Every structure is written in C-alpha cells, then in structure tokens.
Amino acid sequence: MSVRVRVPASSANLGPGFDALGLALALYDVIDIDVTSGGLTVEVTGEGAGSVPRDESHLLVRAFRAASRHLGFTPPGLTIHCHNAIPQERGLGSSAAAIVAGIAAAHGLAGRKLGDDALQLAAELEGHADNVAPSLLGGLCLVWRDDRFHVLHLDPNPKLHPVMLIPAEHSTTATTRGLLPGHVPHIDAAFNAARCALVVQAMTHRPDLLLPATEDRLHQSYREPAYPATLRLVRALRAESYPATVSGAGPSVLVFTVDGTLAGVDLTGFTPHHLPIDRTGVTIERA
C-alpha cells in the first residue's frame, strides 16, 4: 500500500487574530509513504534536507504514529519520501504541515476519512489549531478551544492576492512566544477584539477594510527584538497603504495586494512569493 499526501502552507494570526486565525496558501509539501515489510526509511528533498531528522523523531513520523495508534493501524514498516517546498522556521506553518501530513497519511493507509479526530490530534500535537486547521481544510479558518478544538471554515474573498515576503533568517515559535508579556493593557485587548472581528469581515466580504483590519497590538511589536527588519518592513508597507502583517511567528511578512504587485517599498533582504489562497487543504491519493 502507498499514499501520496499534499499539504499546503499556512499563515497564522493575520494581524490581530493571535492564535485564532489562519489562512492556507498554495505552497505545498508532498509526501509519498509506502508500507514495507519492516523498518523505517525517511528521505527528505527540498526545504529541510540535511537538517531535519530522518528517524522516529521526525515530526511527520511522530504524527503518523500517533494517528496510527488512534486508528488501530500498525504497518510493519514504512518508506517515506518528503518533497518539501514550505520554508522551515519562517512563519509559514511548516511544523503544522508535517503534522497534518503524517495524520492524513495514516488515515489514507488505514482507509479512513479525515474527520474531527484529525483536527483534535493535529492541534494537540502542534499546541494550537490556527496553523493545522487551514492545512487540513484550506481557506480561512477561525479556531477556538474549550474542552476541545473547534474550527469555523470560511471562504476568503476572491479579490485577495497574498504576497509572502520571505527572508533568509530563521525564527522559532518558542523563541518569539517567549517575548510576549504575561499581561497586556485592557485598551490593547479591546483594540484587538474589534480588529479581529473586522479582519474576518474584511477577508470574506470587505477587502477594502484590510488595512485597518490587520492592525495589531497584542503580539507583533513585542516580537520585534527577534526580527527588527521584519517589523521595519511591515511598517514601511503599511505606510504605503499595503495591509501587511507578520506571518505567524515570523520572520516572513504577509501582504494582501490588489493585483500582486508591490511598489514604493524597499524589499531588500526579503524575497517575494506570490502565493494564491489554497481552498482545498490536505489531499490524499491512495495507490
């Protein structure tokens, strides 16, 4: 048995929606997994080749094992080929994509459909649902948690043309999250509550409101010591009326454009990538 899994990148937060909003983007990791008679072989090409582990500690393998246990499926051995296009540690959800890919592969090999159990398991492994939900479902996802993780799957406006500005430098969520304060001023919390509601409306029906809707006071400025060039670029873009935000935990910058073009802003140190919105989420092909 074998499966091919294709999983999209994602951008979390979208400005004010800290740990609550995520958007799937058309940049994909493709994973081929074959069931063998025994052992584990992991091969990686593209992003992360030569740096990610190739044993049981690989995040995709850990997610696959967790999902397999949940499904009561125990393959004797595996050969895994990872063809990675999502940059590592740049704020495009590479870890979430690996988790989703592993869970999807286990479901595909076990002959089971992805359901709410996949979201719960992926979010538990990742720690948050704002990246895993769009990688699973595509489109725009609003997530929240009580005793379980929940997701509202939304259809983004077709007029949105995202451009991702990716630097060479890396950053980790653990590092940048450690810069966040334990408490924020009430006025900033109220500001973000309004903007978070507004950005959902802007992303779905009123893209003309994206500039004010993507303002944030809860997390981006606190993370500036980790990547000052990123915040300088965000401010420069917004000064030119481009709705720009830090993508996830950074250091990449997500910009929403009218036609995919950026003019009047120095992008030195950042490479632009035109990434349409993925509206499908993870796909599984079983051979």
C-alpha positions as CSV (number, residue, x, y, z in Angstrom):
1,M,0.0,0.0,0.0
2,S,1.1,3.6,-0.6
3,V,-0.3,7.1,-0.4
4,R,0.7,10.5,-1.6
5,V,-0.2,13.4,0.6
6,R,-0.1,17.1,-0.5
7,V,-0.4,19.6,2.3
8,P,-0.4,23.5,2.0
9,A,1.5,26.1,3.9
10,S,-0.4,28.4,6.2
11,S,-0.1,31.9,7.7
12,A,-1.5,32.3,11.2
13,N,-2.7,35.4,13.1
14,L,-3.3,37.6,10.1
15,G,-2.5,40.6,12.3
16,P,-5.0,40.8,15.2
17,G,-6.2,37.1,15.2
18,F,-3.5,35.8,17.6
19,D,-3.9,32.0,18.0
20,A,-7.3,32.3,16.4
21,L,-7.0,32.8,12.6
22,G,-5.1,31.0,9.9
23,L,-5.1,31.1,6.1
24,A,-4.0,28.3,3.7
25,L,-1.5,29.2,1.0
26,A,-0.7,27.4,-2.3
27,L,2.8,26.2,-1.4
28,Y,3.0,22.5,-0.8
29,D,4.9,19.7,0.8
30,V,4.3,16.4,-1.0
31,I,4.9,13.2,0.9
32,D,4.9,9.7,-0.5
33,I,4.6,6.9,2.0
34,D,4.9,3.2,1.2
35,V,4.1,0.3,3.6
36,T,7.0,-2.1,3.7
37,S,7.8,-5.4,5.4
38,G,9.7,-3.7,8.2
39,G,11.9,-0.8,9.3
40,L,11.7,2.9,8.7
41,T,13.3,4.9,5.9
42,V,12.9,8.6,5.7
43,E,14.2,10.6,2.7
44,V,13.9,14.4,2.5
45,T,14.4,16.7,-0.5
46,G,13.9,20.4,-0.8
47,E,13.4,22.5,2.4
48,G,15.0,21.0,5.5
49,A,17.0,18.4,3.6
50,G,20.1,17.7,5.6
51,S,18.8,19.3,8.8
52,V,15.6,17.5,9.8
53,P,15.9,14.1,11.5
54,R,15.3,11.0,9.4
55,D,14.2,8.6,12.1
56,E,11.3,8.2,14.6
57,S,11.9,11.7,15.9
58,H,10.9,13.3,12.6
59,L,7.7,15.3,13.3
60,L,5.8,13.7,10.4
61,V,6.7,10.3,11.7
62,R,5.6,11.1,15.2
63,A,2.3,12.4,13.9
64,F,1.8,9.3,11.8
65,R,2.5,7.0,14.7
66,A,0.1,8.9,17.0
67,A,-2.7,8.8,14.3
68,S,-2.0,5.1,13.6
69,R,-2.4,4.3,17.3
70,H,-5.7,6.2,17.4
71,L,-6.9,4.3,14.3
72,G,-5.7,0.9,15.5
73,F,-3.5,0.6,12.4
74,T,0.0,-0.8,12.7
75,P,2.0,-1.0,9.5
76,P,5.1,-3.4,9.7
77,G,7.4,-0.9,8.1
78,L,7.5,2.4,6.2
79,T,9.4,4.2,3.5
80,I,8.7,7.9,3.5
81,H,9.8,10.4,0.8
82,C,9.3,14.1,1.8
83,H,9.4,16.6,-1.1
84,N,9.4,19.9,0.9
85,A,8.6,23.3,-0.5
86,I,7.5,25.1,2.7
87,P,10.4,27.0,4.2
88,Q,11.3,25.9,7.7
89,E,11.0,28.3,10.7
90,R,9.8,31.2,8.6
91,G,6.2,31.6,9.8
92,L,4.6,29.5,7.1
93,G,3.4,26.6,9.2
94,S,6.0,24.0,8.2
95,S,5.6,22.1,11.5
96,A,1.8,22.1,11.3
97,A,2.1,20.9,7.7
98,A,4.3,18.0,8.8
99,I,1.8,17.0,11.5
100,V,-1.2,17.2,9.2
101,A,0.7,15.2,6.5
102,G,1.5,12.4,9.0
103,I,-2.1,12.3,10.3
104,A,-3.5,12.3,6.7
105,A,-1.1,9.6,5.6
106,A,-2.2,7.3,8.5
107,H,-5.8,7.9,7.6
108,G,-5.2,7.2,4.0
109,L,-3.3,4.0,4.6
110,A,-5.9,2.8,7.1
111,G,-8.7,3.5,4.6
112,R,-10.3,6.1,6.9
113,K,-11.6,9.6,6.1
114,L,-10.3,12.6,7.8
115,G,-12.7,14.0,10.4
116,D,-12.8,15.9,13.6
117,D,-10.5,13.4,15.2
118,A,-7.8,14.6,12.8
119,L,-8.2,18.2,13.9
120,Q,-8.1,17.3,17.6
121,L,-5.0,15.2,17.2
122,A,-3.2,17.7,15.0
123,A,-3.9,20.6,17.3
124,E,-2.8,18.7,20.4
125,L,0.5,17.8,18.8
126,E,1.0,21.3,17.5
127,G,-0.3,23.0,20.6
128,H,-2.5,25.4,18.6
129,A,-5.1,25.0,15.9
130,D,-4.5,28.2,13.9
131,N,-2.0,26.6,11.5
132,V,-3.2,23.0,11.4
133,A,-6.8,23.9,10.6
134,P,-6.1,25.7,7.3
135,S,-3.6,23.0,6.3
136,L,-6.3,20.4,6.9
137,L,-9.3,22.3,5.4
138,G,-7.9,25.0,3.2
139,G,-9.2,28.6,3.0
140,L,-9.6,30.8,6.1
141,C,-10.1,29.2,9.5
142,L,-11.3,30.7,12.7
143,V,-10.4,28.4,15.7
144,W,-11.2,28.3,19.4
145,R,-10.9,25.9,22.2
146,D,-12.9,24.9,25.3
147,D,-12.6,21.2,26.2
148,R,-12.0,20.5,22.5
149,F,-10.7,22.4,19.5
150,H,-13.2,23.9,17.1
151,V,-12.9,25.5,13.7
152,L,-15.2,27.7,11.6
153,H,-14.2,27.2,8.0
154,L,-14.6,30.4,5.9
155,D,-14.4,31.2,2.2
156,P,-11.9,34.0,1.6
157,N,-12.8,36.8,-0.9
158,P,-11.6,36.0,-4.4
159,K,-10.1,39.5,-4.7
160,L,-7.4,38.7,-2.2
161,H,-3.9,38.4,-3.7
162,P,-1.4,37.4,-1.0
163,V,2.3,38.0,-1.4
164,M,4.7,36.4,1.1
165,L,8.0,38.2,1.7
166,I,10.4,35.6,3.0
167,P,13.9,36.5,4.5
168,A,16.9,34.2,4.7
169,E,16.8,34.3,8.6
170,H,15.0,31.8,10.7
171,S,12.9,32.1,13.8
172,T,11.2,29.7,16.1
173,T,7.8,30.0,17.7
174,A,9.2,29.0,21.0
175,T,11.7,31.9,20.9
176,T,9.2,34.6,19.7
177,R,6.4,33.4,22.0
178,G,8.8,33.8,24.9
179,L,9.0,37.6,24.2
180,L,5.3,38.0,24.8
181,P,4.2,39.6,28.1
182,G,2.0,37.8,30.6
183,H,-0.4,40.7,30.7
184,V,-1.4,43.4,28.2
185,P,-3.2,46.7,28.7
186,H,-7.0,46.5,28.6
187,I,-7.2,49.1,25.9
188,D,-4.9,47.0,23.7
189,A,-7.1,43.9,24.3
190,A,-10.2,45.8,23.3
191,F,-8.5,47.2,20.3
192,N,-7.6,43.7,19.1
193,A,-11.0,42.3,19.8
194,A,-12.5,44.8,17.4
195,R,-9.9,44.3,14.8
196,C,-10.2,40.5,15.0
197,A,-13.9,40.8,14.2
198,L,-13.2,43.3,11.5
199,V,-10.5,41.2,9.8
200,V,-12.9,38.3,9.4
201,Q,-15.4,40.6,7.6
202,A,-12.5,42.1,5.5
203,M,-11.1,38.7,4.5
204,T,-14.5,37.4,3.4
205,H,-16.6,40.3,2.2
206,R,-14.9,43.7,2.5
207,P,-11.2,43.6,1.4
208,D,-11.3,47.4,1.2
209,L,-11.1,47.3,5.0
210,L,-8.0,45.1,5.2
211,L,-5.6,47.9,6.1
212,P,-7.3,48.9,9.4
213,A,-8.5,45.3,10.0
214,T,-4.9,43.9,10.1
215,E,-3.7,46.2,12.8
216,D,-2.4,44.5,15.9
217,R,-1.3,45.5,19.5
218,L,-1.1,42.1,21.1
219,H,2.0,40.3,19.7
220,Q,3.8,41.8,16.7
221,S,5.6,44.7,18.4
222,Y,6.7,42.6,21.4
223,R,8.5,40.2,19.0
224,E,10.4,43.0,17.3
225,P,13.7,42.2,19.1
226,A,13.7,38.8,17.4
227,Y,13.5,40.2,13.9
228,P,13.7,44.0,13.7
229,A,13.9,44.0,9.9
230,T,10.6,42.3,9.7
231,L,8.8,44.9,11.7
232,R,10.5,47.7,9.8
233,L,9.2,46.2,6.6
234,V,5.7,45.8,8.0
235,R,5.6,49.4,9.0
236,A,7.0,50.6,5.6
237,L,4.4,48.6,3.8
238,R,1.5,49.9,5.9
239,A,2.8,53.4,5.4
240,E,2.2,52.8,1.7
241,S,-1.3,51.5,2.5
242,Y,-0.5,47.8,2.0
243,P,-2.2,45.5,4.5
244,A,0.9,43.8,5.9
245,T,1.4,41.6,8.9
246,V,4.0,39.3,10.4
247,S,3.2,35.8,9.1
248,G,2.7,33.5,12.1
249,A,5.6,33.7,14.5
250,G,7.7,35.3,11.7
251,P,10.0,36.4,10.3
252,S,8.2,36.4,7.0
253,V,5.8,39.1,6.1
254,L,2.3,38.5,4.6
255,V,0.9,41.3,2.4
256,F,-2.5,41.5,0.8
257,T,-2.4,43.2,-2.5
258,V,-4.9,44.2,-5.2
259,D,-3.1,42.7,-8.1
260,G,0.0,41.0,-6.7
261,T,2.3,44.0,-7.2
262,L,4.2,46.0,-4.6
263,A,5.6,49.4,-5.4
264,G,7.4,52.1,-3.5
265,V,8.8,49.9,-0.7
266,D,12.4,48.6,-0.4
267,L,12.2,44.8,-0.1
268,T,15.9,44.3,0.4
269,G,16.6,41.1,2.3
270,F,13.2,39.6,1.5
271,T,12.2,37.5,-1.5
272,P,8.6,38.0,-2.7
273,H,6.5,34.9,-3.4
274,H,3.0,35.2,-4.9
275,L,1.0,32.6,-3.1
276,P,-2.7,32.2,-4.0
277,I,-5.0,31.0,-1.3
278,D,-5.4,27.3,-1.1
279,R,-9.1,26.4,-0.8
280,T,-8.8,22.6,-0.6
281,G,-6.5,21.7,2.2
282,V,-4.6,18.5,2.5
283,T,-5.2,15.9,-0.2
284,I,-4.7,12.1,-0.1
285,E,-4.1,9.9,-3.1
286,R,-4.1,6.2,-2.3
287,A,-2.3,3.8,-4.8
